[in-house]
């Protein structure tokens, strides 16, 4: 099986590896090894904490990464008004994997363009934790006091939102696109509630 893999690596353009640093070393599939087989290969490594540093081999789930980089603060808690002592809610999607994939695509594309000019491959190294932090810079920069919890943040560029209280519970909503929250009246009209006093 290894010979088949090595044969493929000799003629492939891009390898995307999710092996931790110690796994790549143990399987002899580091970039240094692979580029000896194919100097033109683009070797993309995407792991939770990256290939270097003290946490390179830390087996982190997307849930752990979200918590480690402070991503949960954007959903706040389940109470209204917000209770700063309540445990935060996690995001329901794998943010690290999604953001990491976006940056991996960008890095691989840039490396392929560089290879067209130089004829040489390279390593693209990403961490899921780093990709979340990079994507959160929009929110961090938009907040005057990023260390103070102010509630939910829906729609990224608007102030934190703690939900709309209904008879039984809170509901959370957000409208994307240029219209932003101005889309609410149109949405209510489509449901037939434009004249409903509730």
KEVO-347259 format. One line per field, with one value per residue: residue number from 1; chain; x, y, z of N, C-alpha, C in turn. Coordinates in pm, 1 decimal, always signed. Example, Ala and Ser with C-alpha at 12.3 -4.5 7.8 and 13.67 -1.06 7.14 Angstrom:
2
miro <- [1|2]
balo <- [A|A]
n.xx <- [+1319.0|+1285.0]
n.yy <- [-569.0|-225.0]
n.zz <- [+780.0|+708.0]
ca.xx <- [+1230.0|+1367.0]
ca.yy <- [-450.0|-106.0]
ca.zz <- [+780.0|+714.0]
c.xx <- [+1320.0|+1290.0]
c.yy <- [-330.0|+3.0]
c.zz <- [+780.0|+787.0]
REM end
This chain:
198
miro <- [1|2|3|4|5|6|7|8|9|10|11|12|13|14|15|16|17|18|19|20|21|22|23|24|25|26|27|28|29|30|31|32|33|34|35|36|37|38|39|40|41|42|43|44|45|46|47|48|49|50|51|52|53|54|55|56|57|58|59|60|61|62|63|64|65|66|67|68|69|70|71|72|73|74|75|76|77|78|79|80|81|82|83|84|85|86|87|88|89|90|91|92|93|94|95|96|97|98|99|100|101|102|103|104|105|106|107|108|109|110|111|112|113|114|115|116|117|118|119|120|121|122|123|124|125|126|127|128|129|130|131|132|133|134|135|136|137|138|139|140|141|142|143|144|145|146|147|148|149|150|151|152|153|154|155|156|157|158|159|160|161|162|163|164|165|166|167|168|169|170|171|172|173|174|175|176|177|178|179|180|181|182|183|184|185|186|187|188|189|190|191|192|193|194|195|196|197|198]
balo <- [A|A|A|A|A|A|A|A|A|A|A|A|A|A|A|A|A|A|A|A|A|A|A|A|A|A|A|A|A|A|A|A|A|A|A|A|A|A|A|A|A|A|A|A|A|A|A|A|A|A|A|A|A|A|A|A|A|A|A|A|A|A|A|A|A|A|A|A|A|A|A|A|A|A|A|A|A|A|A|A|A|A|A|A|A|A|A|A|A|A|A|A|A|A|A|A|A|A|A|A|A|A|A|A|A|A|A|A|A|A|A|A|A|A|A|A|A|A|A|A|A|A|A|A|A|A|A|A|A|A|A|A|A|A|A|A|A|A|A|A|A|A|A|A|A|A|A|A|A|A|A|A|A|A|A|A|A|A|A|A|A|A|A|A|A|A|A|A|A|A|A|A|A|A|A|A|A|A|A|A|A|A|A|A|A|A|A|A|A|A|A|A|A|A|A|A|A|A]
n.xx <- [+82.0|+197.2|+379.5|+209.3|+94.8|+326.8|+384.2|+166.1|+210.0|+435.6|+347.2|+143.8|-25.7|-112.2|-108.4|-313.9|-284.7|-395.2|-258.5|-121.4|+178.1|+352.2|+243.4|+282.7|+558.3|+603.6|+491.8|+654.0|+586.7|+632.4|+666.1|+929.9|+1011.2|+828.9|+874.4|+1115.4|+1043.6|+874.5|+950.0|+790.4|+552.1|+264.7|+226.9|-10.6|-74.6|-312.7|-413.2|-543.2|-385.8|-165.8|+165.5|+389.7|+537.2|+435.9|+184.6|+147.7|+93.2|-139.9|-444.6|-713.5|-1062.5|-1308.1|-1487.1|-1338.1|-1141.8|-1292.4|-1364.0|-1108.7|-1008.5|-1186.0|-1424.2|-1684.1|-1799.2|-1952.2|-2203.0|-2306.4|-2527.1|-2817.0|-3007.3|-3222.4|-3234.4|-2886.0|-2671.6|-2372.2|-2242.0|-2323.4|-2255.5|-2108.5|-2260.7|-2193.0|-2093.2|-2292.4|-2181.2|-1887.0|-1661.3|-1380.9|-1292.1|-1429.3|-1342.7|-1068.2|-1051.8|-1122.7|-903.8|-706.1|-766.6|-713.0|-438.9|-328.7|-397.4|-245.7|+10.0|+19.3|+13.9|+257.2|+424.4|+385.7|+532.1|+788.3|+848.4|+880.2|+763.3|+589.7|+538.0|+228.1|+111.4|-136.8|-346.4|-640.5|-722.5|-585.4|-707.5|-969.3|-926.2|-822.3|-1046.9|-1213.3|-1120.2|-1263.7|-1486.6|-1349.6|-1218.7|-1434.3|-1550.6|-1567.3|-1488.7|-1346.7|-1288.7|-1497.5|-1795.2|-2086.5|-2316.5|-2510.9|-2391.5|-2515.8|-2496.8|-2254.8|-2155.1|-2321.9|-2447.6|-2421.1|-2679.7|-2949.0|-3168.7|-3524.0|-3792.6|-4056.8|-4389.1|-4339.1|-4059.3|-3720.1|-3642.0|-3412.0|-3288.0|-3166.9|-3077.1|-2913.1|-2699.3|-2723.9|-2944.0|-2964.6|-3095.4|-3310.3|-3456.7|-3649.4|-3926.7|-4013.6|-3992.4|-4182.8|-4410.0|-4424.1|-4498.1|-4747.0|-4785.3|-4765.4|-4940.6|-4988.4|-5018.9|-4863.9]
n.yy <- [-119.2|+122.3|+164.7|+211.7|+452.9|+616.9|+614.2|+755.7|+1003.1|+1085.1|+1188.2|+1366.4|+1685.3|+1825.4|+1763.9|+1713.4|+1708.8|+1583.4|+1485.5|+1474.3|+1632.7|+1440.6|+1204.3|+1230.6|+1222.9|+964.2|+804.8|+863.2|+1071.0|+1342.8|+1683.9|+1725.6|+1466.4|+1396.5|+1589.6|+1508.0|+1298.7|+1424.7|+1719.7|+1928.7|+1925.4|+2053.1|+2074.4|+2060.6|+2115.7|+2070.0|+2108.0|+2085.7|+2258.2|+2337.8|+2264.2|+2315.7|+2420.1|+2399.4|+2274.3|+2120.7|+1848.1|+1811.9|+1657.6|+1790.9|+1852.1|+2008.5|+2141.1|+2182.7|+2353.5|+2578.6|+2670.6|+2720.4|+2936.6|+3133.4|+3158.2|+3101.2|+3311.8|+3465.7|+3364.8|+3372.7|+3308.3|+3116.5|+3265.5|+3549.6|+3875.4|+3860.3|+3647.8|+3690.1|+3496.9|+3253.6|+2945.1|+2949.0|+2910.7|+2672.4|+2689.7|+2545.2|+2438.1|+2300.8|+2514.9|+2552.8|+2359.3|+2442.6|+2715.7|+2665.4|+2514.5|+2704.9|+2883.2|+2701.5|+2644.4|+2898.8|+2923.5|+2702.5|+2768.1|+3004.6|+2892.7|+2723.8|+2910.8|+3037.5|+2821.4|+2792.5|+3005.2|+2964.3|+2693.9|+2534.0|+2346.1|+2379.1|+2400.6|+2442.0|+2552.7|+2526.2|+2609.7|+2505.9|+2647.5|+2892.8|+2977.7|+3033.6|+3245.5|+3435.0|+3483.0|+3596.5|+3847.4|+4054.0|+4089.4|+4139.4|+4380.1|+4545.6|+4587.4|+4795.5|+4729.3|+4456.1|+4266.9|+4257.4|+4091.9|+4129.7|+4016.7|+3831.5|+3805.8|+3870.2|+3847.7|+3969.0|+4243.1|+4400.9|+4531.1|+4328.4|+4084.0|+3993.1|+3834.7|+3798.6|+3835.4|+3612.4|+3485.8|+3234.9|+3180.2|+3282.2|+3402.6|+3380.7|+3562.6|+3659.5|+3859.0|+3827.2|+3986.3|+4293.0|+4429.6|+4378.1|+4397.4|+4536.8|+4376.8|+4248.8|+4355.8|+4291.5|+4016.4|+3951.4|+4041.7|+3861.7|+3638.2|+3708.1|+3867.3|+4142.1|+4335.2|+4251.5|+4304.3|+4174.3]
n.zz <- [+0.0|+73.2|-132.2|-344.4|-259.7|-256.7|-526.2|-626.6|-502.5|-635.5|-872.4|-824.5|-785.3|-555.3|-209.2|+61.0|+396.1|+706.2|+912.9|+1238.2|+1366.0|+1486.5|+1385.5|+1108.8|+1107.5|+1214.4|+1013.3|+811.1|+635.2|+614.5|+498.9|+415.3|+349.9|+147.4|-50.8|-152.8|-310.6|-491.1|-599.5|-689.0|-561.0|-386.0|-56.8|+173.7|+503.4|+744.7|+1058.3|+1400.0|+1574.7|+1428.3|+1286.4|+1436.4|+1750.9|+2104.5|+2118.9|+1894.9|+1861.3|+1993.3|+2036.8|+1940.3|+1939.8|+1721.7|+1884.0|+2120.5|+2016.9|+1944.1|+2200.7|+2312.3|+2165.3|+2221.9|+2081.2|+2148.7|+2283.1|+2117.0|+2094.4|+2341.6|+2619.2|+2725.8|+2852.8|+2914.4|+3039.2|+2928.5|+3116.5|+3260.7|+3409.6|+3325.9|+3158.7|+2834.1|+2504.1|+2252.6|+1905.3|+1650.5|+1424.5|+1260.7|+1304.1|+1298.8|+1113.2|+883.0|+845.1|+837.6|+603.3|+413.8|+427.1|+359.5|+93.0|-18.2|+39.9|-97.0|-359.7|-394.5|-365.6|-587.5|-795.0|-743.2|-796.9|-1071.1|-1158.1|-1056.4|-1069.7|-853.7|-573.9|-253.2|+105.4|+266.4|+560.8|+803.6|+1084.5|+1252.0|+1474.2|+1442.7|+1208.5|+1288.7|+1466.3|+1288.4|+1124.7|+1310.3|+1351.5|+1237.6|+1407.5|+1649.2|+1594.2|+1554.6|+1796.8|+2080.3|+2335.9|+2349.5|+2547.5|+2718.6|+2784.5|+2598.9|+2512.9|+2267.5|+1929.6|+1634.8|+1292.1|+1266.3|+1196.5|+1340.1|+1658.1|+1962.8|+2012.9|+2207.5|+2166.4|+2096.1|+2305.9|+2335.3|+2406.9|+2531.8|+2509.1|+2419.8|+2091.3|+1824.4|+1555.7|+1234.9|+957.6|+661.8|+416.6|+221.5|+321.4|+594.1|+927.2|+842.1|+684.9|+834.4|+847.1|+585.9|+591.3|+792.5|+663.2|+450.9|+592.6|+666.4|+889.6|+908.4|+1012.4|+1264.2|+1604.5|+1792.4]
ca.xx <- [+0.0|+284.3|+436.5|+103.5|+88.4|+445.9|+368.6|+71.5|+273.3|+536.5|+287.7|+30.2|+0.2|-139.5|-140.5|-369.9|-261.2|-447.6|-178.7|-50.2|+321.7|+414.1|+193.8|+353.8|+694.5|+599.7|+458.6|+752.2|+511.8|+651.7|+691.9|+1068.1|+1017.4|+747.1|+932.8|+1223.6|+978.2|+815.2|+986.2|+690.0|+425.4|+216.1|+194.0|-91.0|-98.0|-420.9|-434.2|-604.3|-297.7|-48.7|+272.4|+501.0|+497.9|+411.3|+55.5|+140.0|+38.0|-258.4|-560.4|-825.3|-1183.5|-1350.8|-1550.4|-1230.8|-1076.0|-1383.0|-1350.8|-972.7|-984.7|-1286.6|-1527.8|-1817.7|-1853.6|-2041.3|-2339.4|-2354.4|-2595.8|-2956.4|-3097.8|-3244.6|-3112.9|-2768.3|-2610.1|-2229.3|-2191.2|-2370.9|-2163.3|-2142.0|-2310.0|-2100.2|-2151.1|-2340.1|-2110.4|-1742.3|-1604.7|-1238.7|-1277.2|-1478.1|-1249.7|-939.8|-1062.7|-1121.1|-765.7|-628.5|-791.8|-640.1|-295.4|-294.5|-405.9|-127.5|+128.3|+16.5|+54.4|+401.7|+491.6|+383.3|+636.4|+921.7|+868.4|+909.7|+651.6|+613.5|+446.8|+129.9|+77.4|-247.1|-408.8|-781.9|-731.1|-542.1|-804.4|-1082.6|-880.9|-812.6|-1180.6|-1279.8|-1064.4|-1369.0|-1560.7|-1261.6|-1191.6|-1558.1|-1597.9|-1485.9|-1435.7|-1354.3|-1273.7|-1620.5|-1906.4|-2202.0|-2431.9|-2499.9|-2355.8|-2575.9|-2474.0|-2115.7|-2125.1|-2418.8|-2421.0|-2468.6|-2825.2|-2985.4|-3290.8|-3653.3|-3874.4|-4193.7|-4466.7|-4276.6|-3912.7|-3648.9|-3611.1|-3296.5|-3300.6|-3073.2|-3094.2|-2785.4|-2708.9|-2715.5|-3058.2|-2948.1|-3217.6|-3421.1|-3533.0|-3752.2|-4063.5|-4045.4|-4010.1|-4311.9|-4514.1|-4432.8|-4568.3|-4881.5|-4790.1|-4723.8|-5031.2|-5012.8|-4960.7|-4770.0]
ca.yy <- [+0.0|+241.0|+185.9|+273.3|+591.4|+687.8|+630.3|+865.4|+1127.6|+1123.2|+1257.5|+1450.0|+1828.9|+1875.2|+1668.9|+1776.1|+1617.7|+1619.0|+1412.9|+1552.7|+1634.6|+1313.5|+1101.4|+1248.1|+1174.5|+817.8|+741.1|+911.5|+1147.3|+1486.2|+1756.9|+1702.5|+1335.2|+1395.3|+1673.0|+1432.3|+1216.8|+1515.1|+1856.7|+2026.4|+1904.7|+2148.1|+1992.5|+2141.6|+2053.1|+2136.5|+2038.3|+2175.8|+2358.2|+2361.0|+2162.6|+2354.6|+2471.8|+2300.1|+2205.5|+2064.9|+1712.2|+1809.1|+1604.8|+1876.9|+1850.1|+2142.3|+2198.9|+2232.2|+2467.4|+2693.1|+2719.6|+2768.0|+3066.1|+3229.1|+3178.0|+3081.7|+3436.9|+3530.7|+3314.2|+3404.0|+3201.0|+3089.3|+3345.8|+3689.3|+3927.4|+3774.1|+3625.9|+3669.7|+3381.8|+3130.0|+2883.4|+2990.9|+2812.4|+2646.8|+2697.3|+2413.8|+2393.2|+2287.8|+2641.4|+2535.4|+2284.4|+2524.9|+2826.6|+2607.8|+2475.0|+2827.8|+2930.5|+2600.8|+2670.9|+3019.4|+2895.1|+2610.8|+2844.9|+3091.6|+2808.2|+2677.5|+3025.2|+3053.2|+2711.0|+2822.7|+3104.1|+2920.2|+2551.7|+2467.4|+2330.2|+2431.2|+2357.3|+2537.3|+2501.8|+2598.8|+2551.4|+2540.9|+2752.9|+3017.3|+3022.2|+3094.4|+3375.7|+3526.5|+3520.1|+3673.7|+3982.8|+4149.4|+4119.1|+4198.9|+4518.9|+4623.2|+4606.0|+4891.3|+4661.6|+4314.0|+4178.4|+4260.9|+4021.7|+4217.6|+3942.6|+3762.7|+3887.0|+3811.1|+3927.4|+4012.2|+4385.2|+4473.2|+4512.8|+4201.1|+4068.8|+3897.8|+3762.9|+3865.1|+3759.3|+3580.1|+3442.8|+3122.8|+3170.8|+3374.3|+3357.4|+3448.1|+3572.6|+3751.1|+3868.1|+3857.7|+4066.2|+4438.3|+4483.1|+4359.9|+4380.9|+4601.5|+4271.5|+4194.2|+4386.9|+4215.8|+3878.2|+3942.7|+4058.1|+3734.6|+3543.9|+3758.6|+3925.6|+4282.3|+4418.9|+4181.9|+4384.1|+4098.1]
ca.zz <- [+0.0|+77.8|-265.1|-425.2|-214.8|-303.2|-671.1|-646.7|-460.4|-734.7|-988.2|-785.0|-772.0|-420.4|-102.2|+181.1|+507.9|+837.8|+1011.5|+1338.3|+1338.6|+1523.3|+1293.4|+980.9|+1131.2|+1230.8|+884.9|+714.5|+535.8|+635.1|+373.9|+377.3|+284.8|+26.4|-156.7|-215.8|-413.3|-589.2|-560.0|-733.2|-488.8|-285.7|+60.2|+265.1|+633.3|+818.9|+1185.8|+1497.9|+1633.9|+1344.2|+1288.8|+1523.1|+1881.9|+2209.8|+2104.0|+1759.8|+1862.9|+2079.0|+1965.0|+1978.6|+1857.4|+1683.0|+2002.5|+2207.1|+1952.3|+1959.7|+2337.2|+2337.3|+2101.2|+2267.2|+1980.0|+2206.8|+2337.9|+2022.0|+2109.9|+2476.6|+2690.6|+2688.6|+2935.5|+2877.5|+2976.2|+2935.0|+3246.3|+3234.2|+3484.2|+3264.0|+3062.6|+2697.9|+2408.5|+2142.1|+1772.8|+1606.5|+1304.8|+1283.9|+1258.0|+1269.1|+988.3|+772.0|+823.7|+796.8|+462.5|+333.2|+420.2|+286.5|-49.7|-56.2|+45.5|-206.7|-484.5|-400.5|-386.1|-727.0|-877.7|-722.5|-866.5|-1215.1|-1186.0|-1014.0|-1095.4|-726.1|-481.5|-118.7|+210.9|+318.0|+693.4|+866.3|+1203.1|+1264.4|+1577.1|+1381.2|+1107.6|+1358.9|+1516.6|+1174.4|+1080.5|+1415.0|+1358.4|+1202.5|+1529.4|+1749.2|+1556.8|+1555.1|+1932.6|+2154.3|+2454.0|+2314.6|+2662.6|+2796.2|+2720.2|+2585.2|+2461.9|+2140.1|+1814.5|+1516.6|+1173.4|+1269.1|+1196.9|+1421.8|+1801.2|+2017.0|+2012.2|+2311.7|+2133.6|+2108.2|+2400.2|+2296.5|+2523.6|+2603.1|+2507.4|+2331.7|+1956.3|+1767.7|+1411.9|+1172.2|+813.4|+598.5|+295.1|+236.4|+395.2|+737.0|+1004.8|+771.5|+619.2|+923.0|+803.3|+464.8|+635.3|+861.1|+562.1|+378.1|+680.9|+693.0|+1024.3|+907.4|+1092.8|+1388.9|+1712.7|+1875.5]
c.xx <- [+86.3|+343.3|+335.4|+93.6|+206.8|+439.8|+273.7|+135.1|+374.0|+477.5|+168.8|+71.0|-9.5|-167.9|-194.0|-360.3|-324.3|-375.1|-117.0|+99.8|+387.2|+367.6|+265.7|+496.6|+696.8|+573.2|+553.7|+683.7|+518.2|+674.1|+833.4|+1083.4|+946.7|+810.9|+1054.4|+1169.0|+928.4|+843.0|+881.6|+559.8|+394.3|+163.3|+120.1|-119.4|-202.4|-451.8|-494.1|-513.5|-172.5|+59.1|+384.5|+447.2|+459.1|+280.7|+38.9|+74.7|-84.4|-379.6|-685.1|-942.4|-1219.4|-1414.3|-1446.2|-1163.8|-1161.9|-1368.5|-1214.8|-948.5|-1093.7|-1400.6|-1668.8|-1880.8|-1953.9|-2183.2|-2394.6|-2419.3|-2739.8|-3056.2|-3111.1|-3295.8|-2993.2|-2711.8|-2462.0|-2169.8|-2235.5|-2266.7|-2204.6|-2195.7|-2206.4|-2171.0|-2186.6|-2270.5|-1960.9|-1666.1|-1457.7|-1216.6|-1319.5|-1380.2|-1112.8|-940.2|-1059.6|-977.4|-675.9|-643.9|-711.2|-489.1|-249.7|-296.0|-284.0|-1.2|+134.7|+58.7|+205.5|+477.8|+493.5|+496.7|+777.2|+952.8|+893.1|+783.4|+684.0|+512.6|+356.8|+84.7|-29.8|-288.4|-554.4|-799.9|-694.4|-642.2|-926.8|-1044.4|-874.4|-950.0|-1251.4|-1225.8|-1168.0|-1445.3|-1473.2|-1239.5|-1315.7|-1608.1|-1506.8|-1421.6|-1438.6|-1340.0|-1398.5|-1731.1|-2028.0|-2324.0|-2405.0|-2460.8|-2409.4|-2548.2|-2339.9|-2094.0|-2222.2|-2388.3|-2470.6|-2620.2|-2863.6|-3117.6|-3414.9|-3741.8|-4014.1|-4266.3|-4395.2|-4124.6|-3853.5|-3638.2|-3495.1|-3311.1|-3197.7|-3094.3|-2961.1|-2808.3|-2711.3|-2828.3|-3044.4|-3081.6|-3336.9|-3506.5|-3644.6|-3894.0|-4105.5|-4072.1|-4146.3|-4428.3|-4533.6|-4506.2|-4710.1|-4895.4|-4761.5|-4810.3|-5060.5|-4945.0|-4862.6|-4628.8]
c.yy <- [+125.5|+270.3|+250.4|+421.8|+671.1|+711.1|+744.6|+999.9|+1177.8|+1202.4|+1346.6|+1596.7|+1875.7|+1758.5|+1749.9|+1674.1|+1670.8|+1538.9|+1510.2|+1540.4|+1500.9|+1199.0|+1109.6|+1196.0|+1022.5|+743.9|+783.1|+984.0|+1298.2|+1553.7|+1729.7|+1569.1|+1336.7|+1477.5|+1607.4|+1344.6|+1305.7|+1659.7|+1962.0|+2017.9|+2022.6|+2062.7|+2082.4|+2063.0|+2135.0|+2054.3|+2136.4|+2288.7|+2387.2|+2256.0|+2194.1|+2405.2|+2361.8|+2221.8|+2137.1|+1926.7|+1698.6|+1767.6|+1681.4|+1858.8|+1993.6|+2214.4|+2257.4|+2356.0|+2592.5|+2755.9|+2782.2|+2907.4|+3168.5|+3253.7|+3169.1|+3212.4|+3501.7|+3476.2|+3341.3|+3283.1|+3189.0|+3177.8|+3488.3|+3764.5|+3836.2|+3767.5|+3597.5|+3550.9|+3248.5|+3076.8|+2921.4|+2875.5|+2794.1|+2668.3|+2557.2|+2360.4|+2383.1|+2407.9|+2626.8|+2464.7|+2368.2|+2638.3|+2776.5|+2569.0|+2595.8|+2877.8|+2831.0|+2620.8|+2791.9|+2993.7|+2805.3|+2684.9|+2934.9|+3011.0|+2755.4|+2789.6|+3047.5|+2943.5|+2733.6|+2918.7|+3051.0|+2775.5|+2470.4|+2460.2|+2391.0|+2373.8|+2473.1|+2481.8|+2589.7|+2529.4|+2594.6|+2652.3|+2888.1|+3069.7|+3085.8|+3233.8|+3476.8|+3573.6|+3608.1|+3815.8|+4088.2|+4189.6|+4187.3|+4347.1|+4606.2|+4652.5|+4702.9|+4826.9|+4511.1|+4218.6|+4175.2|+4189.1|+4113.1|+4145.6|+3881.0|+3858.9|+3817.0|+3902.6|+3997.5|+4163.0|+4466.2|+4451.2|+4376.2|+4199.5|+3961.0|+3827.4|+3848.3|+3778.9|+3738.2|+3532.4|+3333.8|+3126.8|+3278.1|+3315.4|+3442.3|+3449.1|+3670.7|+3747.5|+3908.6|+3941.2|+4214.1|+4495.2|+4473.1|+4340.0|+4452.0|+4498.1|+4214.7|+4229.8|+4307.2|+4069.3|+3859.4|+3956.4|+3928.1|+3628.9|+3587.3|+3823.3|+4075.9|+4372.5|+4357.0|+4258.9|+4306.9|+4116.2]
c.zz <- [+0.0|-59.3|-359.3|-390.5|-267.3|-453.8|-704.2|-612.7|-563.5|-849.8|-952.5|-772.3|-627.9|-327.1|+15.1|+293.4|+635.6|+947.1|+1110.7|+1311.2|+1371.8|+1432.7|+1158.5|+992.5|+1138.4|+1100.4|+773.3|+598.2|+565.1|+499.7|+323.8|+304.5|+150.4|-85.4|-221.3|-328.1|-527.5|-547.3|-597.9|-654.3|-396.6|-171.2|+159.4|+392.4|+708.9|+943.7|+1286.7|+1545.2|+1551.1|+1365.4|+1385.7|+1656.5|+1978.6|+2193.1|+1968.5|+1757.4|+1952.9|+1996.8|+2008.0|+1883.4|+1819.5|+1801.7|+2097.1|+2148.5|+1965.8|+2098.2|+2363.4|+2279.1|+2133.9|+2170.2|+2038.4|+2253.6|+2244.8|+2025.6|+2248.6|+2542.5|+2647.7|+2764.2|+2882.8|+2999.9|+3001.1|+3076.0|+3224.0|+3308.9|+3424.7|+3166.2|+2921.3|+2613.5|+2298.6|+2009.0|+1725.9|+1483.1|+1335.7|+1227.4|+1218.9|+1136.6|+867.9|+741.8|+778.2|+650.4|+369.9|+316.4|+346.8|+136.9|-96.6|-61.5|-68.1|-340.4|-501.6|-428.5|-529.4|-822.3|-865.9|-796.3|-1017.3|-1251.3|-1157.9|-1048.4|-969.9|-640.9|-345.7|-21.0|+251.7|+452.6|+756.6|+995.0|+1205.9|+1366.9|+1517.3|+1280.1|+1173.0|+1408.4|+1403.1|+1129.1|+1183.6|+1425.3|+1323.3|+1328.0|+1633.0|+1720.2|+1568.8|+1695.9|+2007.6|+2276.8|+2430.9|+2432.5|+2750.2|+2720.7|+2716.7|+2529.8|+2326.4|+2029.2|+1691.3|+1399.0|+1172.2|+1281.9|+1281.7|+1570.3|+1848.9|+2034.0|+2111.8|+2286.6|+2151.2|+2197.4|+2341.9|+2421.7|+2602.7|+2611.4|+2417.9|+2191.9|+1904.8|+1616.8|+1361.0|+1022.5|+752.6|+473.6|+326.5|+321.7|+545.1|+807.0|+942.4|+698.8|+704.7|+878.4|+679.1|+498.0|+702.5|+763.3|+484.8|+459.4|+711.0|+828.3|+1025.4|+991.7|+1228.5|+1503.9|+1799.2|+1826.7]
REM end
